[in-house]
Amino acid sequence: MLVIYFDFKPKETKEDLFDREEELKKLLSSKDESIILLTGIRRIGKTSLLKVFLNESKLPYALVDVRYPLTSYRSLYTIFSNVLSQLNKERRVAEVLKYVKGISLFGINISLSWDPKNRPSLLEIMDKVDESGKVIIAFDEAQNLRGKLANVFLSILAHCYDYCKNVTFILTGSEIGLLYDFLKIDDTSSPLYGRHVEEIRLKRFSNEKSLEFLREGFRQANISPNESVLEYAVSKLDGIVGWLTEFGYRCVKIGEVKREIVDEILEIASKLAMEELSHFSKDYVIVIEAIAKGHSRWSELKRYLEDKKKRVVYDAELKRYLDKLEKMGYVVKKESREYDLADPVLKNALA
């Protein structure tokens, strides 16, 4: 039997997507908004929800997986060449663009010149796309669009917000703070200042939903799991659909649902996080380690950091670490003024 829920590939149909009916309904009712943010921590299922929404919307769309910052006009124009080529497959936008300079056609693919002498106006191009009818343009992990040309990209969004009523942009982001830093909606110097942005944030599954997800996934695989093992998995993986999927996949692969596999996943989570954080200062790792061990208050974190570094740690220094980790989506600040790790699996792994 086909195991749909434990497949790592992002889901694309409503039937294959577990739960998320409410979020999908919100997306569908917001598709006439100019800018929509789809946010949530890593491995929470944003890409699956986005792909299902795009297919359910029945509208022409382009989906770009953003991996690199906007450091040059070449990168900016390559991104929009990709967008136009995808739209052209469904709506022949080439027809409305044929008199715009700096555009080359290769079958259904559209290529934009980034040569300063022949570079087309992206604002003019978006106006032409708007004339072709309703479209959706989605950027997955949009915080990666930061770079020296970020403001040019924001200017395009602002122009479309004001003049292109048929164009909807969807920006997803795991590093929510960095995504908002990139958009600068509350910054008077930002092209997007004062514009309304609709945000839909994905939350973790409840324990009940997590158990339901695992039971149904194992039913698809014709496996009858021990309920106590499922409860242990849910207690440790705490509603993160990516980790629940990892658990289910590994169990199906060996044909047995084992408690030890949960512990393996915690080890994987720890290694992945440390690898991600290794690109930054080791001080970030120390702060995350402290929070995982239960040092959640400012004074406790400061003391832990000072013990590790064997020197005085100033408040401004600790604030800088916490602010950065919060923006990157690793740390959350609770109403009680305590700090916690956004990913409970990481917390369990490091504790």
Secondary structure as the mmCIF struct_conf table of DSSP 4:
data_model
#
loop_
_struct_conf.conf_type_id
_struct_conf.id
_struct_conf.beg_label_comp_id
_struct_conf.beg_label_asym_id
_struct_conf.beg_label_seq_id
_struct_conf.end_label_comp_id
_struct_conf.end_label_asym_id
_struct_conf.end_label_seq_id
TURN_TY1_P TURN_TY1_P1 TYR A 5 PHE A 6
BEND BEND1 LYS A 9 LYS A 9
HELX_LH_PP_P HELX_LH_PP_P1 PRO A 10 LYS A 11
BEND BEND2 THR A 13 THR A 13
HELX_RH_3T_P HELX_RH_3T_P1 LYS A 14 ASP A 16
BEND BEND3 LEU A 17 LEU A 17
BEND BEND4 ASP A 19 ASP A 19
HELX_RH_AL_P HELX_RH_AL_P1 GLU A 21 SER A 29
TURN_TY1_P TURN_TY1_P2 SER A 30 ASP A 32
BEND BEND5 GLU A 33 SER A 34
STRN STRN1 ILE A 35 THR A 39
TURN_TY1_P TURN_TY1_P3 ARG A 42 ARG A 43
BEND BEND6 ILE A 44 GLY A 45
HELX_RH_AL_P HELX_RH_AL_P2 LYS A 46 SER A 57
TURN_TY1_P TURN_TY1_P4 LYS A 58 LYS A 58
BEND BEND7 LEU A 59 LEU A 59
STRN STRN2 TYR A 61 ASP A 65
BEND BEND8 TYR A 68 TYR A 68
BEND BEND9 SER A 72 SER A 72
HELX_RH_AL_P HELX_RH_AL_P3 TYR A 73 ARG A 91
TURN_TY1_P TURN_TY1_P5 VAL A 93 VAL A 93
HELX_RH_AL_P HELX_RH_AL_P4 ALA A 94 LEU A 97
TURN_TY1_P TURN_TY1_P6 LYS A 98 TYR A 99
BEND BEND10 VAL A 100 VAL A 100
TURN_TY1_P TURN_TY1_P7 LYS A 101 GLY A 102
STRN STRN3 ILE A 103 PHE A 106
TURN_TY1_P TURN_TY1_P8 GLY A 107 ILE A 108
STRN STRN4 ASN A 109 LEU A 112
TURN_TY1_P TURN_TY1_P9 PRO A 116 ASN A 118
HELX_LH_PP_P HELX_LH_PP_P2 ARG A 119 SER A 121
HELX_RH_AL_P HELX_RH_AL_P5 LEU A 122 GLU A 131
TURN_TY1_P TURN_TY1_P10 SER A 132 SER A 132
STRN STRN5 VAL A 135 ASP A 140
TURN_TY1_P TURN_TY1_P11 GLU A 141 GLU A 141
HELX_RH_3T_P HELX_RH_3T_P2 ALA A 142 LEU A 145
BEND BEND11 GLY A 147 GLY A 147
TURN_TY1_P TURN_TY1_P12 LYS A 148 LEU A 149
HELX_RH_AL_P HELX_RH_AL_P6 ALA A 150 TYR A 163
TURN_TY1_P TURN_TY1_P13 LYS A 165 ASN A 166
STRN STRN6 VAL A 167 GLY A 173
BEND BEND12 SER A 174 GLU A 175
HELX_RH_AL_P HELX_RH_AL_P7 ILE A 176 LEU A 183
TURN_TY1_P TURN_TY1_P14 ILE A 185 ASP A 186
TURN_TY1_P TURN_TY1_P15 THR A 188 SER A 189
BEND BEND13 SER A 190 SER A 190
TURN_TY1_P TURN_TY1_P16 PRO A 191 GLY A 194
STRN STRN7 GLU A 198 ARG A 201
HELX_LH_PP_P HELX_LH_PP_P3 ARG A 204 SER A 206
HELX_RH_AL_P HELX_RH_AL_P8 ASN A 207 GLN A 220
TURN_TY1_P TURN_TY1_P17 ALA A 221 ASN A 222
HELX_RH_AL_P HELX_RH_AL_P9 GLU A 227 LEU A 237
TURN_TY1_P TURN_TY1_P18 ASP A 238 GLY A 239
HELX_RH_AL_P HELX_RH_AL_P10 VAL A 241 ILE A 254
TURN_TY1_P TURN_TY1_P19 GLY A 255 GLY A 255
BEND BEND14 GLU A 256 GLU A 256
HELX_RH_AL_P HELX_RH_AL_P11 ARG A 259 LEU A 277
TURN_TY1_P TURN_TY1_P20 SER A 278 HIS A 279
BEND BEND15 PHE A 280 PHE A 280
HELX_RH_AL_P HELX_RH_AL_P12 LYS A 282 ALA A 292
TURN_TY1_P TURN_TY1_P21 LYS A 293 GLY A 294
BEND BEND16 ARG A 297 ARG A 297
HELX_RH_AL_P HELX_RH_AL_P13 TRP A 298 LYS A 309
TURN_TY1_P TURN_TY1_P22 LYS A 310 LYS A 310
BEND BEND17 ARG A 311 ARG A 311
HELX_RH_AL_P HELX_RH_AL_P14 ASP A 315 LYS A 327
TURN_TY1_P TURN_TY1_P23 MET A 328 GLY A 329
BEND BEND18 TYR A 330 TYR A 330
STRN STRN8 VAL A 331 LYS A 333
TURN_TY1_P TURN_TY1_P24 GLU A 335 SER A 336
BEND BEND19 ARG A 337 ARG A 337
STRN STRN9 TYR A 339 LEU A 341
BEND BEND20 ALA A 342 ALA A 342
HELX_RH_AL_P HELX_RH_AL_P15 PRO A 344 LEU A 350
#
